[in-house]
């Protein structure tokens, strides 16, 4: 099922939509795969971020399609300009996430985004990928971690990300394509943070 605008009702968990953005790009599927409604397929935080990162020109349409907000309030929000439109995007992300994952997940996602982007700290709702300590004692290529954590779809994409300067480990830029991550990279909380660009993050934890 593909549509640019259909019913104002939120999609069911069995539907697949491929929306086009105001710039003409497909929105329902990203470069890294489908935007799944089930939390096992896509973490609520990533779902929240999907809506938060929409184009300015799409805010009003998406609020009508994927939330149950009053139309007069949507009309007010879509008229916002500049930095204020980001507040409308947060409302879109919260309302859309509440419908699929509930109020608590939406609140946790917003708080994680605030901590990650405004404070530069680590939020509790970031996606988590666990790695056995025995594997880390031998070391694991950082490209593998990017793929296994879901930040990229392949090792090749991870290597391109590193070459392009968009890969970070604990907020430090990764320049070595062949970097091997070991237990030495983990702090006292047995956690490292991987970042693909400025908006996609995951926590790697030992088990």
N, CA, C and O atoms as a DFTB+ gen file, in Angstrom:
828 C
 N C O
     1  1       0.854      -1.194       0.000
     2  2       0.000       0.000       0.000
     3  2       0.879       1.229       0.000
     4  3       1.723       1.385       0.882
     5  1       0.697       2.099      -0.968
     6  2       1.457       3.340      -1.015
     7  2       0.490       4.495      -1.110
     8  3      -0.520       4.433      -1.811
     9  1       0.817       5.543      -0.396
    10  2      -0.076       6.701      -0.417
    11  2       0.675       7.924       0.017
    12  3       1.589       7.846       0.838
    13  1       0.296       9.054      -0.531
    14  2       0.868      10.322      -0.100
    15  2      -0.034      10.963       0.927
    16  3       0.414      11.775       1.737
    17  1      -1.303      10.603       0.897
    18  2      -2.259      11.102       1.872
    19  2      -3.486      10.218       1.778
    20  3      -4.085      10.106       0.708
    21  1      -3.867       9.598       2.861
    22  2      -5.026       8.729       2.814
    23  2      -6.015       9.147       3.876
    24  3      -6.584      10.236       3.803
    25  1      -6.227       8.294       4.863
    26  2      -7.177       8.578       5.934
    27  2      -6.479       9.296       7.070
    28  3      -5.284       9.087       7.276
    29  1      -7.190      10.145       7.822
    30  2      -6.574      10.802       8.981
    31  2      -6.334       9.876      10.146
    32  3      -5.792      10.290      11.171
    33  1      -6.744       8.588       9.998
    34  2      -6.523       7.650      11.087
    35  2      -5.099       7.147      11.077
    36  3      -4.526       7.003       9.996
    37  1      -4.480       6.864      12.243
    38  2      -3.139       6.300      12.298
    39  2      -3.119       4.941      11.625
    40  3      -4.131       4.241      11.627
    41  1      -1.959       4.541      11.035
    42  2      -1.872       3.237      10.389
    43  2      -1.956       2.105      11.397
    44  3      -1.518       2.263      12.536
    45  1      -2.508       0.967      11.000
    46  2      -2.554      -0.198      11.874
    47  2      -1.197      -0.845      11.912
    48  3      -0.335      -0.525      11.093
    49  1      -0.984      -1.758      12.852
    50  2       0.314      -2.402      12.994
    51  2       0.612      -3.358      11.857
    52  3       1.736      -3.847      11.749
    53  1      -0.384      -3.644      10.988
    54  2      -0.143      -4.547       9.872
    55  2      -0.002      -3.801       8.555
    56  3       0.217      -4.431       7.520
    57  1      -0.123      -2.478       8.562
    58  2      -0.044      -1.699       7.336
    59  2       1.389      -1.287       7.049
    60  3       2.199      -1.130       7.963
    61  1       1.692      -1.114       5.774
    62  2       2.960      -0.534       5.381
    63  2       2.675       0.652       4.478
    64  3       2.031       0.507       3.439
    65  1       3.146       1.812       4.867
    66  2       2.948       3.024       4.095
    67  2       4.277       3.489       3.537
    68  3       5.309       3.408       4.203
    69  1       4.242       3.972       2.315
    70  2       5.408       4.622       1.739
    71  2       4.973       6.030       1.382
    72  3       4.380       6.258       0.328
    73  1       5.265       6.959       2.252
    74  2       4.876       8.348       2.064
    75  2       5.957       9.098       1.305
    76  3       7.130       8.728       1.348
    77  1       5.559      10.141       0.621
    78  2       6.535      11.026       0.011
    79  2       6.594      12.316       0.814
    80  3       5.568      12.829       1.261
    81  1       7.795      12.830       0.992
    82  2       7.975      14.076       1.719
    83  2       7.691      15.247       0.791
    84  3       7.428      15.067      -0.398
    85  1       7.749      16.446       1.354
    86  2       7.525      17.644       0.555
    87  2       8.566      17.787      -0.548
    88  3       8.299      18.410      -1.575
    89  1       9.749      17.215      -0.341
    90  2      10.809      17.292      -1.343
    91  2      10.756      16.145      -2.344
    92  3      11.587      16.066      -3.249
    93  1       9.761      15.238      -2.181
    94  2       9.578      14.166      -3.140
    95  2      10.249      12.856      -2.807
    96  3      10.148      11.905      -3.582
    97  1      10.939      12.775      -1.666
    98  2      11.605      11.536      -1.279
    99  2      10.631      10.597      -0.576
   100  3       9.666      11.035       0.051
   101  1      10.904       9.287      -0.692
   102  2      10.082       8.315       0.013
   103  2      10.329       8.443       1.509
   104  3      11.472       8.564       1.951
   105  1       9.265       8.417       2.274
   106  2       9.395       8.627       3.710
   107  2       9.110       7.361       4.503
   108  3       9.731       7.149       5.545
   109  1       8.206       6.527       4.055
   110  2       7.820       5.336       4.814
   111  2       8.923       4.320       4.922
   112  3       8.927       3.499       5.839
   113  1       9.880       4.361       3.979
   114  2      11.065       3.521       4.055
   115  2      12.284       4.413       3.987
   116  3      12.388       5.255       3.095
   117  1      13.207       4.240       4.916
   118  2      14.408       5.039       4.926
   119  2      15.529       4.275       4.259
   120  3      15.354       3.128       3.848
   121  1      16.685       4.914       4.153
   122  2      17.839       4.256       3.547
   123  2      18.262       3.044       4.355
   124  3      18.884       2.128       3.815
   125  1      17.935       3.024       5.639
   126  2      18.339       1.919       6.502
   127  2      17.225       0.909       6.737
   128  3      17.348       0.039       7.599
   129  1      16.136       1.017       5.975
   130  2      15.074       0.027       6.120
   131  2      13.747       0.638       6.510
   132  3      13.616       1.858       6.610
   133  1      12.761      -0.220       6.731
   134  2      11.405       0.235       7.016
   135  2      11.302       0.857       8.404
   136  3      12.054       0.516       9.316
   137  1      10.354       1.775       8.539
   138  2      10.047       2.359       9.845
   139  2       8.965       1.486      10.469
   140  3       7.770       1.708      10.270
   141  1       9.407       0.496      11.221
   142  2       8.497      -0.501      11.782
   143  2       7.704       0.052      12.951
   144  3       8.189       0.899      13.701
   145  1       6.476      -0.437      13.100
   146  2       5.643      -0.037      14.226
   147  2       5.910      -0.887      15.457
   148  3       5.707      -0.417      16.577
   149  1       6.359      -2.124      15.282
   150  2       6.622      -3.006      16.405
   151  2       7.968      -2.671      17.039
   152  3       8.964      -2.477      16.342
   153  1       7.984      -2.605      18.369
   154  2       9.209      -2.214      19.079
   155  2      10.334      -3.219      18.901
   156  3      11.505      -2.863      19.034
   157  1       9.991      -4.496      18.595
   158  2      11.039      -5.491      18.372
   159  2      11.795      -5.197      17.080
   160  3      12.947      -5.603      16.924
   161  1      11.151      -4.496      16.159
   162  2      11.753      -4.189      14.862
   163  2      12.386      -2.797      14.839
   164  3      13.361      -2.567      14.124
   165  1      11.837      -1.884      15.613
   166  2      12.356      -0.513      15.680
   167  2      12.086       0.037      17.066
   168  3      10.936       0.107      17.501
   169  1      13.142       0.428      17.760
   170  2      12.997       0.922      19.130
   171  2      12.094       2.157      19.160
   172  3      12.128       2.965      18.232
   173  1      11.281       2.314      20.222
   174  2      10.422       3.495      20.335
   175  2      11.193       4.805      20.191
   176  3      10.678       5.771      19.628
   177  1      12.427       4.839      20.698
   178  2      13.234       6.058      20.556
   179  2      13.490       6.369      19.089
   180  3      13.378       7.524      18.679
   181  1      13.837       5.352      18.281
   182  2      14.082       5.570      16.862
   183  2      12.797       5.960      16.136
   184  3      12.820       6.759      15.200
   185  1      11.675       5.388      16.576
   186  2      10.381       5.765      16.008
   187  2      10.105       7.241      16.295
   188  3       9.676       7.984      15.411
   189  1      10.351       7.653      17.522
   190  2      10.160       9.060      17.909
   191  2      11.055       9.959      17.066
   192  3      10.605      10.997      16.580
   193  1      12.315       9.575      16.887
   194  2      13.253      10.371      16.110
   195  2      12.838      10.483      14.649
   196  3      13.076      11.509      14.012
   197  1      12.216       9.431      14.113
   198  2      11.763       9.474      12.731
   199  2      10.835      10.661      12.498
   200  3      10.981      11.400      11.525
   201  1       9.876      10.831      13.410
   202  2       8.933      11.939      13.272
   203  2       9.599      13.275      13.597
   204  3       9.325      14.280      12.941
   205  1      10.460      13.292      14.592
   206  2      11.144      14.533      14.978
   207  2      11.996      15.084      13.841
   208  3      12.201      16.295      13.751
   209  1      12.489      14.215      12.984
   210  2      13.397      14.645      11.919
   211  2      12.704      14.870      10.582
   212  3      13.363      14.925       9.544
   213  1      11.392      14.999      10.596
   214  2      10.682      15.232       9.339
   215  2      11.004      16.627       8.798
   216  3      11.537      17.470       9.518
   217  1      10.680      16.859       7.539
   218  2      10.904      18.165       6.935
   219  2       9.890      19.175       7.468
   220  3       8.758      18.820       7.797
   221  1      10.310      20.428       7.549
   222  2       9.436      21.478       8.072
   223  2       8.092      21.511       7.346
   224  3       7.038      21.655       7.965
   225  1       8.152      21.376       6.023
   226  2       6.940      21.509       5.208
   227  2       5.958      20.361       5.397
   228  3       4.810      20.458       4.964
   229  1       6.392      19.271       6.041
   230  2       5.538      18.094       6.217
   231  2       4.833      18.054       7.568
   232  3       3.983      17.191       7.788
   233  1       5.162      18.955       8.466
   234  2       4.654      18.866       9.837
   235  2       3.130      18.840       9.892
   236  3       2.551      17.964      10.534
   237  1       2.482      19.782       9.233
   238  2       1.025      19.845       9.293
   239  2       0.365      18.604       8.732
   240  3      -0.563      18.067       9.337
   241  1       0.835      18.137       7.574
   242  2       0.244      16.955       6.947
   243  2       0.401      15.726       7.830
   244  3      -0.534      14.937       7.969
   245  1       1.580      15.559       8.430
   246  2       1.828      14.387       9.264
   247  2       1.043      14.450      10.571
   248  3       0.601      13.419      11.078
   249  1       0.868      15.643      11.116
   250  2       0.039      15.788      12.310
   251  2      -1.403      15.368      12.010
   252  3      -2.055      14.753      12.854
   253  1      -1.900      15.694      10.820
   254  2      -3.267      15.311      10.455
   255  2      -3.392      13.816      10.225
   256  3      -4.401      13.209      10.584
   257  1      -2.356      13.214       9.621
   258  2      -2.411      11.801       9.276
   259  2      -2.161      10.874      10.456
   260  3      -2.794       9.825      10.572
   261  1      -1.228      11.263      11.339
   262  2      -0.728      10.308      12.321
   263  2      -0.957      10.701      13.772
   264  3      -0.401      10.074      14.674
   265  1      -1.765      11.728      14.013
   266  2      -2.120      12.069      15.385
   267  2      -3.624      12.302      15.459
   268  3      -4.315      12.341      14.442
   269  1      -4.106      12.454      16.672
   270  2      -5.527      12.720      16.892
   271  2      -5.732      14.120      17.464
   272  3      -6.703      14.374      18.177
   273  1      -4.812      15.021      17.144
   274  2      -4.892      16.379      17.664
   275  2      -6.004      17.160      16.974
   276  3      -6.353      16.861      15.832
   277  1      -6.565      18.159      17.656
   278  2      -7.596      19.016      17.047
   279  2      -7.029      19.744      15.821
   280  3      -5.871      20.163      15.817
   281  1      -7.850      19.886      14.797
   282  2      -7.382      20.478      13.551
   283  2      -6.979      21.949      13.715
   284  3      -6.070      22.423      13.034
   285  1      -7.651      22.663      14.613
   286  2      -7.281      24.064      14.793
   287  2      -5.897      24.191      15.429
   288  3      -5.153      25.122      15.119
   289  1      -5.552      23.257      16.318
   290  2      -4.218      23.272      16.918
   291  2      -3.158      22.904      15.889
   292  3      -2.072      23.483      15.875
   293  1      -3.474      21.944      15.031
   294  2      -2.547      21.571      13.959
   295  2      -2.315      22.765      13.037
   296  3      -1.184      23.027      12.627
   297  1      -3.384      23.485      12.714
   298  2      -3.256      24.663      11.852
   299  2      -2.336      25.701      12.478
   300  3      -1.573      26.368      11.780
   301  1      -2.414      25.833      13.800
   302  2      -1.529      26.792      14.490
   303  2      -0.079      26.328      14.423
   304  3       0.822      27.123      14.155
   305  1       0.142      25.044      14.668
   306  2       1.503      24.526      14.715
   307  2       2.188      24.582      13.358
   308  3       3.380      24.884      13.284
   309  1       1.459      24.299      12.286
   310  2       2.117      24.255      10.983
   311  2       2.496      25.644      10.467
   312  3       3.226      25.763       9.482
   313  1       2.011      26.676      11.118
   314  2       2.370      28.035      10.720
   315  2       3.657      28.516      11.393
   316  3       4.181      29.574      11.044
   317  1       4.164      27.744      12.352
   318  2       5.376      28.164      13.051
   319  2       6.557      28.170      12.099
   320  3       6.615      27.377      11.160
   321  1       7.488      29.060      12.343
   322  2       8.654      29.215      11.477
   323  2       9.942      29.167      12.290
   324  3       9.931      29.270      13.517
   325  1      11.039      29.010      11.580
   326  2      12.349      29.046      12.215
   327  2      12.503      27.986      13.279
   328  3      12.075      26.846      13.100
   329  1      13.124      28.367      14.405
   330  2      13.389      27.417      15.479
   331  2      12.096      26.909      16.113
   332  3      12.075      25.815      16.678
   333  1      11.018      27.690      16.026
   334  2       9.764      27.296      16.657
   335  2       9.161      26.044      16.026
   336  3       8.437      25.304      16.692
   337  1       9.455      25.798      14.738
   338  2       8.888      24.616      14.084
   339  2       9.418      23.337      14.722
   340  3       8.775      22.290      14.643
   341  1      10.599      23.418      15.359
   342  2      11.141      22.233      16.038
   343  2      10.260      21.799      17.200
   344  3      10.169      20.609      17.500
   345  1       9.612      22.756      17.856
   346  2       8.689      22.402      18.931
   347  2       7.477      21.668      18.376
   348  3       6.955      20.751      19.010
   349  1       7.026      22.079      17.172
   350  2       5.915      21.382      16.528
   351  2       6.321      19.958      16.161
   352  3       5.508      19.038      16.246
   353  1       7.581      19.777      15.753
   354  2       8.065      18.439      15.403
   355  2       8.118      17.541      16.638
   356  3       7.821      16.350      16.551
   357  1       8.492      18.105      17.779
   358  2       8.503      17.323      19.016
   359  2       7.087      16.892      19.389
   360  3       6.871      15.770      19.848
   361  1       6.133      17.785      19.189
   362  2       4.744      17.438      19.475
   363  2       4.292      16.315      18.545
   364  3       3.636      15.369      18.981
   365  1       4.644      16.423      17.265
   366  2       4.329      15.361      16.309
   367  2       4.939      14.039      16.755
   368  3       4.262      13.010      16.768
   369  1       6.216      14.066      17.122
   370  2       6.901      12.844      17.552
   371  2       6.243      12.248      18.785
   372  3       6.050      11.035      18.864
   373  1       5.898      13.096      19.749
   374  2       5.266      12.620      20.984
   375  2       3.898      12.005      20.707
   376  3       3.591      10.914      21.188
   377  1       3.088      12.705      19.934
   378  2       1.719      12.240      19.696
   379  2       1.707      10.955      18.869
   380  3       0.935      10.039      19.152
   381  1       2.559      10.889      17.851
   382  2       2.616       9.683      17.017
   383  2       3.140       8.492      17.815
   384  3       2.649       7.374      17.661
   385  1       4.133       8.733      18.665
   386  2       4.715       7.655      19.464
   387  2       3.745       7.171      20.535
   388  3       3.686       5.976      20.828
   389  1       2.991       8.086      21.116
   390  2       1.994       7.691      22.128
   391  2       0.995       6.697      21.563
   392  3       0.631       5.731      22.234
   393  1       0.549       6.927      20.333
   394  2      -0.470       6.072      19.726
   395  2       0.040       4.647      19.558
   396  3      -0.702       3.690      19.777
   397  1       1.300       4.503      19.171
   398  2       1.850       3.174      18.902
   399  2       2.471       2.540      20.146
   400  3       2.267       1.352      20.395
   401  1       3.224       3.312      20.929
   402  2       4.008       2.748      22.026
   403  2       3.563       3.197      23.424
   404  3       4.059       2.673      24.422
   405  1       2.643       4.151      23.508
   406  2       2.160       4.591      24.805
   407  2       2.834       5.859      25.313
   408  3       3.882       6.275      24.819
   409  1       2.198       6.460      26.319
   410  2       2.678       7.733      26.861
   411  2       4.088       7.624      27.440
   412  3       4.925       8.495      27.206
   413  1       4.351       6.555      28.197
   414  2       5.641       6.430      28.867
   415  2       6.779       6.360      27.869
   416  3       7.811       7.004      28.059
   417  1       6.607       5.585      26.806
   418  2       7.661       5.453      25.797
   419  2       7.917       6.785      25.113
   420  3       9.064       7.126      24.825
   421  1       6.854       7.541      24.851
   422  2       7.018       8.853      24.218
   423  2       7.784       9.810      25.130
   424  3       8.670      10.537      24.680
   425  1       7.429       9.799      26.422
   426  2       8.116      10.668      27.389
   427  2       9.584      10.300      27.519
   428  3      10.445      11.178      27.581
   429  1       9.874       8.998      27.560
   430  2      11.260       8.545      27.684
   431  2      12.065       8.907      26.440
   432  3      13.231       9.289      26.540
   433  1      11.445       8.787      25.273
   434  2      12.132       9.125      24.034
   435  2      12.467      10.615      23.980
   436  3      13.570      10.997      23.591
   437  1      11.506      11.449      24.373
   438  2      11.753      12.891      24.369
   439  2      12.863      13.260      25.355
   440  3      13.726      14.083      25.050
   441  1      12.833      12.645      26.534
   442  2      13.852      12.937      27.539
   443  2      15.233      12.463      27.083
   444  3      16.236      13.135      27.319
   445  1      15.275      11.299      26.428
   446  2      16.541      10.801      25.914
   447  2      17.089      11.740      24.846
   448  3      18.286      12.025      24.823
   449  1      16.222      12.217      23.965
   450  2      16.653      13.155      22.932
   451  2      17.178      14.447      23.559
   452  3      18.182      15.001      23.112
   453  1      16.489      14.916      24.594
   454  2      16.928      16.147      25.263
   455  2      18.313      15.968      25.877
   456  3      19.186      16.822      25.722
   457  1      18.507      14.849      26.577
   458  2      19.804      14.600      27.200
   459  2      20.903      14.439      26.160
   460  3      22.014      14.940      26.333
   461  1      20.582      13.735      25.076
   462  2      21.584      13.438      24.062
   463  2      21.989      14.679      23.290
   464  3      23.177      14.896      23.050
   465  1      21.022      15.496      22.897
   466  2      21.314      16.610      22.007
   467  2      21.490      17.940      22.727
   468  3      22.237      18.793      22.247
   469  1      20.829      18.145      23.859
   470  2      20.932      19.412      24.551
   471  2      21.984      19.371      25.654
   472  3      22.651      20.372      25.914
   473  1      22.134      18.224      26.299
   474  2      23.094      18.120      27.396
   475  2      24.357      17.376      26.993
   476  3      25.380      17.470      27.671
   477  1      24.287      16.634      25.890
   478  2      25.445      15.858      25.459
   479  2      25.689      14.631      26.314
   480  3      26.780      14.062      26.280
   481  1      24.688      14.213      27.085
   482  2      24.823      13.029      27.930
   483  2      24.099      11.862      27.283
   484  3      23.647      11.964      26.142
   485  1      23.985      10.755      28.002
   486  2      23.373       9.547      27.466
   487  2      21.983       9.368      28.064
   488  3      21.822       9.336      29.284
   489  1      20.989       9.252      27.202
   490  2      19.621       9.041      27.659
   491  2      19.318       7.570      27.837
   492  3      19.925       6.715      27.191
   493  1      18.367       7.277      28.724
   494  2      18.055       5.886      29.067
   495  2      17.356       5.119      27.951
   496  3      17.396       3.889      27.939
   497  1      16.718       5.815      27.012
   498  2      15.920       5.121      26.000
   499  2      16.673       4.837      24.711
   500  3      16.074       4.354      23.751
   501  1      17.969       5.123      24.662
   502  2      18.732       4.819      23.457
   503  2      18.718       3.311      23.202
   504  3      18.749       2.523      24.147
   505  1      18.671       2.905      21.929
   506  2      18.725       1.467      21.612
   507  2      19.974       0.830      22.196
   508  3      21.041       1.444      22.214
   509  1      19.843      -0.400      22.672
   510  2      20.955      -1.099      23.329
   511  2      21.278      -2.387      22.570
   512  3      20.388      -3.155      22.207
   513  1      22.570      -2.598      22.342
   514  2      23.039      -3.855      21.750
   515  2      24.054      -4.468      22.716
   516  3      25.024      -3.815      23.100
   517  1      23.827      -5.717      23.105
   518  2      24.715      -6.374      24.060
   519  2      25.736      -7.257      23.343
   520  3      25.417      -7.937      22.368
   521  1      26.967      -7.230      23.849
   522  2      28.054      -8.033      23.291
   523  2      28.704      -8.819      24.416
   524  3      28.967      -8.273      25.487
   525  1      28.958     -10.073      24.183
   526  2      29.580     -10.932      25.187
   527  2      30.995     -10.459      25.509
   528  3      31.766     -10.118      24.612
   529  1      31.325     -10.444      26.792
   530  2      32.661      -9.995      27.210
   531  2      33.766     -10.849      26.595
   532  3      34.857     -10.355      26.310
   533  1      33.475     -12.131      26.394
   534  2      34.475     -12.994      25.784
   535  2      34.838     -12.553      24.382
   536  3      35.995     -12.636      23.970
   537  1      33.830     -12.080      23.645
   538  2      34.079     -11.573      22.287
   539  2      34.925     -10.305      22.352
   540  3      35.843     -10.118      21.554
   541  1      34.604      -9.434      23.315
   542  2      35.322      -8.173      23.426
   543  2      36.751      -8.356      23.916
   544  3      37.611      -7.522      23.635
   545  1      37.012      -9.421      24.636
   546  2      38.387      -9.700      25.045
   547  2      39.274      -9.943      23.827
   548  3      40.449      -9.577      23.819
   549  1      38.696     -10.565      22.799
   550  2      39.422     -10.777      21.558
   551  2      39.372      -9.535      20.675
   552  3      40.257      -9.312      19.849
   553  1      38.325      -8.727      20.861
   554  2      38.152      -7.531      20.045
   555  2      37.160      -7.764      18.927
   556  3      37.070      -8.871      18.397
   557  1      36.416      -6.738      18.563
   558  2      35.441      -6.810      17.490
   559  2      35.585      -5.568      16.612
   560  3      35.653      -4.457      17.138
   561  1      35.633      -5.729      15.282
   562  2      35.765      -4.563      14.396
   563  2      34.632      -3.566      14.628
   564  3      33.472      -3.953      14.769
   565  1      34.976      -2.294      14.667
   566  2      33.962      -1.285      14.957
   567  2      32.881      -1.269      13.882
   568  3      31.728      -0.954      14.176
   569  1      33.234      -1.605      12.638
   570  2      32.226      -1.660      11.572
   571  2      31.164      -2.704      11.899
   572  3      29.981      -2.498      11.628
   573  1      31.587      -3.823      12.480
   574  2      30.636      -4.866      12.877
   575  2      29.664      -4.352      13.928
   576  3      28.473      -4.659      13.882
   577  1      30.179      -3.561      14.883
   578  2      29.316      -3.031      15.937
   579  2      28.266      -2.074      15.374
   580  3      27.114      -2.083      15.808
   581  1      28.669      -1.249      14.407
   582  2      27.705      -0.340      13.795
   583  2      26.592      -1.128      13.105
   584  3      25.418      -0.771      13.201
   585  1      26.965      -2.189      12.418
   586  2      25.963      -3.018      11.730
   587  2      25.099      -3.779      12.729
   588  3      23.872      -3.763      12.633
   589  1      25.740      -4.446      13.691
   590  2      24.997      -5.278      14.640
   591  2      24.046      -4.460      15.510
   592  3      23.001      -4.958      15.929
   593  1      24.405      -3.209      15.779
   594  2      23.557      -2.355      16.614
   595  2      22.407      -1.745      15.824
   596  3      21.519      -1.124      16.407
   597  1      22.412      -1.916      14.497
   598  2      21.335      -1.392      13.679
   599  2      21.510       0.033      13.212
   600  3      20.610       0.596      12.591
   601  1      22.668       0.633      13.503
   602  2      22.903       2.007      13.072
   603  2      23.126       2.099      11.572
   604  3      22.817       3.119      10.957
   605  1      23.658       1.041      10.983
   606  2      23.838       0.963       9.534
   607  2      23.367      -0.410       9.082
   608  3      23.154      -1.304       9.902
   609  1      23.206      -0.573       7.778
   610  2      22.671      -1.833       7.271
   611  2      23.742      -2.816       6.823
   612  3      23.430      -3.976       6.550
   613  1      25.002      -2.383       6.740
   614  2      26.068      -3.277       6.286
   615  2      27.420      -2.776       6.766
   616  3      27.561      -1.612       7.144
   617  1      28.414      -3.657       6.751
   618  2      29.772      -3.253       7.110
   619  2      30.299      -2.222       6.125
   620  3      31.027      -1.304       6.503
   621  1      29.924      -2.381       4.851
   622  2      30.358      -1.413       3.855
   623  2      29.833      -0.023       4.135
   624  3      30.547       0.966       3.968
   625  1      28.567       0.054       4.568
   626  2      27.987       1.347       4.930
   627  2      28.700       1.929       6.142
   628  3      28.908       3.140       6.225
   629  1      29.077       1.063       7.086
   630  2      29.811       1.527       8.265
   631  2      31.159       2.112       7.869
   632  3      31.571       3.145       8.396
   633  1      31.841       1.456       6.947
   634  2      33.150       1.948       6.514
   635  2      33.016       3.279       5.769
   636  3      33.861       4.164       5.906
   637  1      31.957       3.409       4.989
   638  2      31.721       4.688       4.305
   639  2      31.415       5.794       5.309
   640  3      31.831       6.940       5.136
   641  1      30.678       5.431       6.367
   642  2      30.376       6.398       7.421
   643  2      31.656       6.878       8.090
   644  3      31.818       8.071       8.349
   645  1      32.568       5.947       8.369
   646  2      33.844       6.307       8.994
   647  2      34.664       7.189       8.058
   648  3      35.224       8.199       8.483
   649  1      34.735       6.806       6.782
   650  2      35.488       7.603       5.805
   651  2      34.939       9.020       5.704
   652  3      35.688       9.979       5.517
   653  1      33.623       9.139       5.829
   654  2      32.992      10.442       5.713
   655  2      33.046      11.272       6.981
   656  3      32.580      12.411       6.999
   657  1      33.614      10.708       8.048
   658  2      33.762      11.459       9.291
   659  2      32.522      11.492      10.165
   660  3      32.438      12.297      11.092
   661  1      31.541      10.609       9.875
   662  2      30.300      10.656      10.649
   663  2      30.183       9.624      11.743
   664  3      29.143       9.537      12.397
   665  1      31.234       8.828      11.962
   666  2      31.185       7.769      12.981
   667  2      31.891       8.221      14.246
   668  3      32.987       8.780      14.192
   669  1      31.263       7.977      15.378
   670  2      31.871       8.368      16.658
   671  2      31.722       7.249      17.682
   672  3      30.739       6.508      17.687
   673  1      32.714       7.150      18.537
   674  2      32.714       6.220      19.660
   675  2      32.881       7.041      20.922
   676  3      33.903       7.701      21.110
   677  1      31.869       7.002      21.793
   678  2      31.872       7.858      22.992
   679  2      32.132       9.315      22.630
   680  3      32.906      10.013      23.284
   681  1      31.457       9.752      21.560
   682  2      31.500      11.142      21.076
   683  2      32.853      11.550      20.504
   684  3      33.073      12.730      20.229
   685  1      33.764      10.594      20.319
   686  2      35.054      10.877      19.691
   687  2      35.018      10.353      18.257
   688  3      34.612       9.217      18.012
   689  1      35.444      11.191      17.318
   690  2      35.420      10.809      15.911
   691  2      36.310       9.594      15.659
   692  3      37.439       9.528      16.145
   693  1      35.787       8.636      14.895
   694  2      36.553       7.445      14.520
   695  2      37.210       7.695      13.170
   696  3      36.522       7.979      12.190
   697  1      38.510       7.594      13.111
   698  2      39.230       7.818      11.855
   699  2      39.872       6.542      11.322
   700  3      40.264       6.480      10.157
   701  1      39.978       5.528      12.170
   702  2      40.620       4.269      11.783
   703  2      39.570       3.289      11.289
   704  3      38.740       2.819      12.067
   705  1      39.602       2.977       9.987
   706  2      38.635       2.051       9.412
   707  2      38.711       0.663      10.043
   708  3      37.721      -0.067      10.079
   709  1      39.887       0.312      10.534
   710  2      40.105      -1.027      11.064
   711  2      40.149      -1.049      12.600
   712  3      40.704      -1.970      13.201
   713  1      39.561      -0.029      13.219
   714  2      39.540       0.025      14.679
   715  2      38.896      -1.225      15.261
   716  3      37.824      -1.646      14.826
   717  1      39.554      -1.808      16.240
   718  2      39.006      -2.960      16.962
   719  2      38.580      -2.505      18.349
   720  3      39.383      -1.964      19.108
   721  1      37.322      -2.726      18.671
   722  2      36.780      -2.333      19.970
   723  2      36.972      -3.474      20.953
   724  3      36.588      -4.611      20.683
   725  1      37.569      -3.162      22.095
   726  2      37.827      -4.157      23.133
   727  2      37.256      -3.669      24.461
   728  3      36.668      -2.590      24.541
   729  1      37.437      -4.469      25.481
   730  2      36.954      -4.080      26.819
   731  2      37.608      -2.796      27.309
   732  3      37.052      -2.104      28.162
   733  1      38.782      -2.473      26.778
   734  2      39.468      -1.254      27.195
   735  2      38.686       0.005      26.836
   736  3      38.891       1.055      27.445
   737  1      37.786      -0.092      25.849
   738  2      36.998       1.070      25.443
   739  2      35.794       1.304      26.351
   740  3      35.157       2.355      26.282
   741  1      35.484       0.332      27.197
   742  2      34.295       0.425      28.039
   743  2      34.636       1.040      29.393
   744  3      35.684       0.767      29.978
   745  1      33.716       1.881      29.872
   746  2      33.935       2.517      31.160
   747  2      33.478       1.640      32.304
   748  3      33.240       0.445      32.132
   749  1      33.357       2.240      33.468
   750  2      32.961       1.499      34.666
   751  2      31.536       0.956      34.575
   752  3      31.176       0.010      35.275
   753  1      30.721       1.574      33.696
   754  2      29.340       1.094      33.545
   755  2      29.216       0.057      32.438
   756  3      28.108      -0.306      32.043
   757  1      30.369      -0.427      31.931
   758  2      30.371      -1.464      30.887
   759  2      29.573      -1.047      29.659
   760  3      28.870      -1.862      29.062
   761  1      29.684       0.229      29.283
   762  2      28.904       0.769      28.172
   763  2      29.751       1.685      27.307
   764  3      30.568       2.450      27.819
   765  1      29.557       1.610      25.991
   766  2      30.084       2.617      25.079
   767  2      28.933       3.123      24.217
   768  3      27.933       2.433      24.019
   769  1      29.094       4.320      23.720
   770  2      28.076       4.939      22.875
   771  2      28.599       5.032      21.446
   772  3      29.684       5.560      21.208
   773  1      27.823       4.516      20.500
   774  2      28.142       4.646      19.081
   775  2      27.220       5.688      18.467
   776  3      26.038       5.752      18.806
   777  1      27.750       6.499      17.572
   778  2      26.937       7.509      16.898
   779  2      27.191       7.460      15.405
   780  3      28.335       7.421      14.952
   781  1      26.099       7.464      14.644
   782  2      26.173       7.547      13.191
   783  2      25.593       8.897      12.797
   784  3      24.376       9.060      12.713
   785  1      26.468       9.858      12.557
   786  2      26.016      11.218      12.342
   787  2      25.589      11.858      13.655
   788  3      25.984      11.404      14.729
   789  1      24.788      12.904      13.571
   790  2      24.384      13.648      14.759
   791  2      23.097      13.138      15.393
   792  3      22.788      13.483      16.534
   793  1      22.338      12.314      14.657
   794  2      20.995      11.987      15.138
   795  2      20.757      10.519      15.455
   796  3      19.715      10.179      16.016
   797  1      21.698       9.637      15.111
   798  2      21.485       8.219      15.361
   799  2      22.530       7.712      16.347
   800  3      23.732       7.843      16.114
   801  1      22.064       7.134      17.449
   802  2      22.944       6.686      18.517
   803  2      22.494       5.321      19.024
   804  3      21.322       4.957      18.917
   805  1      23.430       4.585      19.570
   806  2      23.119       3.302      20.215
   807  2      24.133       3.056      21.321
   808  3      25.270       3.525      21.260
   809  1      23.702       2.315      22.329
   810  2      24.588       1.940      23.420
   811  2      25.027       0.495      23.221
   812  3      24.214      -0.377      22.913
   813  1      26.316       0.256      23.402
   814  2      26.843      -1.103      23.357
   815  2      27.184      -1.474      24.793
   816  3      27.974      -0.794      25.447
   817  1      26.579      -2.561      25.281
   818  2      26.788      -2.985      26.660
   819  2      27.370      -4.398      26.686
   820  3      27.105      -5.214      25.803
   821  1      28.155      -4.660      27.702
   822  2      28.728      -5.990      27.852
   823  2      27.738      -6.903      28.577
   824  3      26.878      -6.433      29.321
   825  1      27.866      -8.193      28.355
   826  2      27.023      -9.157      29.075
   827  2      27.854     -10.361      29.453
   828  3      27.342     -11.297      30.068
